[in-house]
Amino acid sequence: MPRPTRTGGRAKRGKANPTSVWRIDRHLRAIRAMNLRSIGWTWGDVASSAWPIDASGEGVPGAGTLYDHRMQAQRAVDRLLMRYAVREIEAYRLEMVEQLDTLIAGNFDAACGVINGQDTGMPVADAVRAVMFAMERKAKLLGLDAPSRAELTGKDGRPLFSGGEGLGSLLIDAERYRVRGGRNGTPALGASLAVIEHHPDTETGT
């Protein structure tokens, strides 16, 4: 009896598979291009070099070119170097976290008031500061801190523009500001690089 054909289940991953032949070949091509570029080959020569190659670096029988165009070779090397850079940054981040963990462990007892295994109840100020600094740095490196939000307000916490709604509010409150930035010192309301100063005569709100 013939085996029934599967109509459901997981589809073939193809190029999405991280260990597919296509992805491995793409990675090896980029490494080959980077090696040739590092010894002074032009991007045009890199792209037109033979691929695939044998163990001696020569093109196998029937080999084609590494890339169709020099820009393809350049982009492939750029992507490869970017991946290496990201990995180096992540490795450095983990190394820094380990160093901070060592600093925390070395000062934690003293920060809690424990010296030589005895609870003195008197935390050492320097140890407390060292632990707090290390914990703050570790939280930032790991992205544990919640994003901070800054809210701009006017005098006494009121909104910056409170004279009405929409454009009308902007035009009403604009009279309370002196805007510099126009040609020859003339006012230029809305200039992108203008310097805005609050007019002292309007501070009373009367």
Wavefront OBJ file of the C-alpha trace (Angstrom):
o trace
v 0.000 0.000 0.000
v 1.531 3.319 -0.966
v 2.399 5.763 1.800
v -0.139 8.604 2.018
v 1.026 12.017 0.921
v 1.334 14.643 3.666
v -0.716 17.725 2.995
v -0.098 19.474 6.300
v 2.766 19.945 8.701
v 5.825 22.145 8.430
v 6.840 23.321 4.987
v 10.373 23.032 3.659
v 12.502 25.886 4.850
v 14.791 26.144 1.810
v 16.890 29.319 1.914
v 15.509 30.162 5.356
v 17.325 27.154 6.790
v 20.516 28.522 8.447
v 22.440 25.404 7.390
v 21.088 25.144 3.855
v 23.534 24.625 0.986
v 22.537 28.005 -0.423
v 23.379 29.869 2.813
v 26.671 28.033 3.305
v 27.702 28.782 -0.274
v 26.760 32.431 0.174
v 28.861 32.673 3.339
v 31.856 30.951 1.736
v 31.655 33.271 -1.266
v 31.773 36.305 1.035
v 34.788 34.916 2.894
v 36.570 34.263 -0.413
v 35.821 37.809 -1.576
v 37.094 39.267 1.702
v 40.329 37.271 1.491
v 40.993 38.376 -2.084
v 40.206 41.992 -1.289
v 42.554 41.909 1.704
v 45.522 41.092 -0.545
v 44.822 44.005 -2.864
v 42.518 42.647 -5.551
v 40.140 45.127 -7.124
v 36.423 44.539 -6.687
v 36.159 43.746 -10.383
v 38.864 41.069 -10.129
v 37.266 39.685 -6.976
v 33.887 39.343 -8.676
v 35.339 37.686 -11.792
v 37.488 35.182 -9.888
v 36.667 31.495 -10.208
v 34.070 29.802 -8.010
v 33.832 27.152 -6.686
v 37.490 26.437 -5.930
v 39.467 23.399 -4.833
v 41.743 23.029 -1.811
v 44.596 24.807 -3.635
v 42.457 27.831 -4.390
v 42.103 27.106 -8.094
v 38.771 26.930 -9.859
v 37.305 23.482 -10.290
v 36.443 22.243 -13.814
v 33.352 24.047 -15.036
v 33.646 26.745 -12.386
v 31.862 30.026 -12.848
v 32.597 33.435 -11.367
v 32.392 34.438 -7.726
v 29.884 37.205 -8.431
v 28.196 38.673 -11.503
v 29.163 42.249 -10.647
v 31.769 43.989 -8.524
v 29.060 45.693 -6.425
v 27.737 42.292 -5.389
v 31.188 41.372 -4.100
v 31.508 44.630 -2.193
v 28.078 44.318 -0.574
v 28.775 40.710 0.427
v 31.993 41.714 2.189
v 30.247 44.654 3.878
v 27.556 42.335 5.267
v 30.180 39.857 6.449
v 32.217 42.502 8.270
v 29.066 43.886 9.864
v 28.201 40.471 11.292
v 31.722 40.128 12.674
v 31.480 43.591 14.250
v 28.168 42.741 15.943
v 29.632 39.537 17.359
v 32.690 41.379 18.686
v 30.488 43.981 20.389
v 28.347 41.272 21.990
v 31.451 39.431 23.208
v 32.798 42.660 24.725
v 29.432 43.306 26.386
v 29.479 39.872 28.027
v 33.064 40.425 29.163
v 32.076 43.716 30.798
v 29.127 42.060 32.545
v 31.455 39.411 33.981
v 33.811 42.094 35.284
v 30.912 43.956 36.891
v 29.723 40.719 38.519
v 33.210 40.298 39.995
v 33.139 43.858 41.324
v 29.708 43.318 42.876
v 30.726 40.023 44.484
v 33.911 41.553 45.924
v 32.109 44.449 47.594
v 28.664 43.044 48.361
v 29.407 41.773 51.872
v 31.024 45.039 52.938
v 28.120 46.949 51.428
v 25.752 44.885 53.581
v 27.821 45.532 56.721
v 29.433 42.094 56.833
v 33.206 42.182 57.413
v 35.264 39.004 57.789
v 32.066 37.032 58.147
v 30.837 39.158 61.038
v 27.681 41.227 60.749
v 28.721 44.668 61.982
v 25.538 46.411 60.894
v 27.715 49.234 59.559
v 27.866 49.202 55.744
v 31.047 50.576 54.218
v 30.179 53.658 52.193
v 32.799 53.040 49.491
v 31.591 49.464 49.039
v 27.980 50.611 48.782
v 28.881 53.121 46.087
v 30.927 50.526 44.179
v 28.078 47.999 44.244
v 25.464 50.555 43.221
v 27.634 51.791 40.353
v 28.309 48.245 39.131
v 24.633 47.298 39.337
v 23.585 50.393 37.389
v 26.167 49.752 34.678
v 25.129 46.104 34.426
v 21.463 47.052 34.063
v 22.315 49.458 31.224
v 24.484 46.920 29.416
v 21.712 44.324 29.581
v 18.989 46.813 28.665
v 17.060 46.268 31.891
v 16.355 49.934 32.607
v 12.993 51.280 31.502
v 13.334 54.049 28.907
v 13.280 57.494 30.453
v 10.721 60.030 29.262
v 11.184 63.769 29.384
v 8.125 66.006 29.183
v 8.559 69.654 28.227
v 6.243 72.059 30.006
v 5.878 75.784 30.368
v 5.816 77.926 33.493
v 4.356 76.253 36.606
v 4.005 72.973 34.712
v 1.512 74.354 32.228
v 1.625 73.347 28.535
v 4.029 75.244 26.320
v 1.146 76.441 24.132
v -2.039 77.071 26.099
v -3.815 79.852 24.209
v -6.225 77.617 22.322
v -6.248 74.676 19.971
v -4.075 73.852 16.964
v -2.605 76.660 14.887
v -4.600 79.292 16.754
v -2.850 78.336 19.986
v 0.537 78.627 18.303
v -0.227 82.090 16.897
v -1.598 83.407 20.187
v 1.317 82.192 22.296
v 3.851 83.217 19.636
v 3.333 86.826 20.739
v 4.894 85.890 24.085
v 8.186 84.934 22.444
v 10.935 86.924 20.747
v 12.326 84.910 17.823
v 15.747 85.734 16.418
v 17.180 84.178 13.281
v 15.945 86.228 10.347
v 18.063 88.042 7.792
v 19.863 91.127 9.155
v 18.487 90.500 12.623
v 14.825 90.733 11.597
v 12.403 88.328 13.320
v 11.919 85.012 11.561
v 9.063 83.106 13.148
v 9.426 79.388 12.458
v 13.063 79.484 11.323
v 14.532 76.052 11.876
v 17.700 77.405 13.497
v 16.145 80.327 15.314
v 16.995 81.041 18.950
v 13.864 81.446 21.035
v 13.904 83.510 24.204
v 10.996 84.011 26.529
v 9.929 87.634 26.543
v 10.254 88.983 30.130
v 7.416 91.474 29.659
v 4.871 88.678 29.322
v 5.857 86.643 32.387
v 3.157 88.192 34.547
v 0.421 86.664 32.400
v -1.675 89.820 32.655
l 1 2 3 4 5 6 7 8 9 10 11 12 13 14 15 16 17 18 19 20 21 22 23 24 25 26 27 28 29 30 31 32 33 34 35 36 37 38 39 40 41 42 43 44 45 46 47 48 49 50 51 52 53 54 55 56 57 58 59 60 61 62 63 64 65 66 67 68 69 70 71 72 73 74 75 76 77 78 79 80 81 82 83 84 85 86 87 88 89 90 91 92 93 94 95 96 97 98 99 100 101 102 103 104 105 106 107 108 109 110 111 112 113 114 115 116 117 118 119 120 121 122 123 124 125 126 127 128 129 130 131 132 133 134 135 136 137 138 139 140 141 142 143 144 145 146 147 148 149 150 151 152 153 154 155 156 157 158 159 160 161 162 163 164 165 166 167 168 169 170 171 172 173 174 175 176 177 178 179 180 181 182 183 184 185 186 187 188 189 190 191 192 193 194 195 196 197 198 199 200 201 202 203 204 205 206
